[in-house]
């Protein structure tokens, strides 16, 4: 088994994982910043 292309139905779960990981990895950055980046991550980086 290898890495596969994500499915559109998985995007919200991927965003949740990215968001939670960002909070843990960068606890010194306000969580509102990460919330404000969700759409950019979804529209720009995930595709």
CORCOR-V963537 format. One record per backbone hydrogen bond with DSSP energy under -1.0 kcal/mol. CO is the residue of the C=O (numbers start at 0). NH is the residue of the N-H. E is the energy in kcal/mol with one decimal. If there is no record, write none. Layout:
co | nh | e
CO | NH | E
CO | NH | E
This chain:
co | nh | e
6 | 9 | -2.0
7 | 10 | -1.3
9 | 13 | -2.5
10 | 14 | -2.6
11 | 15 | -2.1
12 | 16 | -2.3
13 | 17 | -2.8
14 | 18 | -2.9
15 | 19 | -2.7
16 | 20 | -2.4
17 | 21 | -2.4
18 | 22 | -2.2
19 | 23 | -1.9
20 | 24 | -2.9
21 | 25 | -2.1
25 | 28 | -2.4
29 | 32 | -1.4
30 | 34 | -2.1
31 | 35 | -2.1
34 | 37 | -1.2
36 | 40 | -2.5
37 | 41 | -2.6
38 | 42 | -3.0
39 | 43 | -2.9
39 | 44 | -1.2
40 | 45 | -2.7
